[in-house]
Amino acid sequence: MDRTPPASRILIADDQADVVEALRLLLVSAGFELEAAGGPEEALARVESSLFDAALIDLNYTRDTTSGREGLDLLRRLHEIDSTLPVVVMTAWGSVESAVEAMRRGARDYIEKPWDNDRLLATLRAQIQLGRALRRSQNPQNGNAGAPRPPSHPRLIASSKSMKPVLKVMRRVAPSDANILITGEHGTGKEVVARWLHASSARRLAPLVAVNMGGISEGVFESELFGHVKGAFTDAKSDRTGSFELAHGGTLFLDEIANTSVPVQAKLLRVLETGELQRVGSSDVVRTDVRLLSATNASLDQAVAEGRFREDLLYRVNTVEIAVPPLRDRPEDLPLLAAHFLERYSVRYDRPGLRFTTDASRALLDHPWPGNVRELKHAVERAVLMSDDLEIGVEDLALRTLPGGALPLEELKLGEVERLLIERAMDRHDGNVSRAAERLGLSRSALYRRLARYRIGGVR
C-alpha cells in the first residue's frame, strides 16, 4: 500500500488523560494526525523536533491549576521556537479572561471546556490554513504547506572528561542511518542524546517520534507502534496511525526498550528487517522508512541471557551503543548544569538575580545524585520556587540521600518521607504518573494532588 500524503498534524498539550483521549477520538475521526504532550516541557520538546500544523494547549497544569500562568509561559516559548505555529488555547468555562490574555500574547483563538465539537474542528481548520499561508509567505520558493524547519539542537552541557568519548561517538554516527542503542541510568539524559542525534542527521526535517515503551500497557503495544483500523477490536472506533508511520522518513525513538514483551519483539524485528508492517485488523502492507534510536537503563545482554530479550533484535537495535555516564562521574559538568537550570527556572518563575551560596554550591558537588541530571533539575527548580531571597541556600535544595546519606529515614518528617518516595518513584518511571502511582499504591488523581502539594515537576 502506498503511503498517502500526511494529514494535518496537531499537537495537544494537556495533563488530563480523559481530555486527551476525547480529543484524540474527535480529531483522528476528522482526519487529523496528532501527538499528545502531558505538560509544557514535553510539548516544547516535540515542537523543537517536529513540524506541526497547529497546537491545542491547555492553560492550566498540575503545578498551577488555576492561574493559567504555565499555559501563557508555554505559549511564549512555543512562539520563540516557531513563530508561524498557530496556537489555540483551551480554558475552562468561566475563565475567558485568561483566554483573552492568551490572545493578546499571540494565541490565534480559544476554545472553552467543555467544547463544541463543530466549533473546535472549524477553528483548527481555519487556523491551519492561515498558518500554512503564513509559512508560504515566509518561504516563497516552497509551494507546499510550509517549509519544514530544522529542529534546534538540544543544549549539551558536556565538557567533562567522561563525556568526551561519548560526544566523539555521537558526532561520528549522527549523520548516518545506523540504529543506535543509548544506555545509562535513569535520568542521565538519554532522550536529550536521541534528540541531538536526530537534529544532526540527514532526517532532521522529518519527524522525530518518541515512544516510552515503559508507559504502554501490554494490550496496546501493537496499536501504538503499528496502528489499527476501525473495528479491529472493541474500542477501535476509528483508524489510528502508529508510531512507525508517523516517523516515516524520520526517526523513531523507543525509550525503555527492555520493557517490550518477547511477542512484541518478534513483530518489531520483522518491521526492522523488512520495512513493512500491517496495522492491527488490516491485511494491507504499509512500507515505512525510519531510523531507530533506542534507550534502556537495563542490561540487554543480561536480558538476552535470561530469555527476556531476543538476541537477533539486540543486534538490530545495537549497531552502535552510546553509554551515557552517570552524573557522579561528570563532576566538571555539575556546576555548569546547575547554572543552566538556575537560569532556566529563574526566567520561568520570574525570579531574576538568584544565585547559589558557597555552601549550596559545595552541597551540589558533594551530593551523589542517584537520580542523575533529572534529580539535579528537580532540585534546582524546587530551590528557585522555595528560596526566600536572592541566595539559594543548602536548605532550599532539600537534598536527601538514602540509604547511607546525611539523614536516615527515621530522622525525616512524615511529609519529607512521602515527598522523597514520590520523587524516587517519578524518577524511576521517567515521570510517568500512571506507573509511579501504581508503584506507590495511589490513584492517579491522588498522586497528582501530592505532586502539586510538593511542587514536584517532570510529569508526563
Secondary structure, 3 states (H helix, E strand, C coil): CCCCCCCCEEEEECCCHHHHHHHHHHHHHCCCEEEEECCHHHHHHHHHHCCCCEEEEECCECCECCCCHHHHHHHHHHHHHCCCCCEEEEEECCCHHHHHHHHHCCCCEEEEECCCHHHHHHHHHHHHHHHHHHHHHHCCCCCCCCCCCCCCCCCCCCCCHHHHHHHHHHHHHCCCCCCEEEECCCCCCHHHHHHHHHHCCCCCCCCEEEEEHHHCCHHHHHHHHHEECCCCCCCCCCCEECHHHHCCCCEEEEECHHHCCHHHHHHHHHHHHHCEECCECCCCCEECCCEEEEEECCCHHHHHHCCCCCHHHHHHHCCEEEECCCHHHCCCCHHHHHHHHHHHHHHHCCCCCCEECHHHHHHHHHCCCCCHHHHHHHHHHHHHHHCCCCEECHHHHCCCCCCCCCCCHHHCCHHHHHHHHHHHHHHHCCCCHHHHHHHHCCCHHHHHHHHHHHCCCCCC
